[in-house]
Amino acid sequence: MSTPSGSALREVYRIDWLPGTDILHGTCHCGAEHTDQDPVEMWEWMLAHPEGHQPRGTVS
């Protein structure tokens, strides 16, 4: 994958609200997923990468 000169690849964090609930569903740039009701705890989980993360397709 090529990027324009001087630009860096950025990590993408995605948080979706599940309509009709108080649940947030987060997907980290590594593919790990997490659900939580507290937005602060959701961001703490994401930003603690890789601690607490289990990327999709891996077995512990």
Protein Blocks (a to p, Z undefined) as FASTA:
>chain_A
ZZdehiacdddddddddehiabdcdddfkopacddfblklmmmmmmmpcghiacehiaZZ
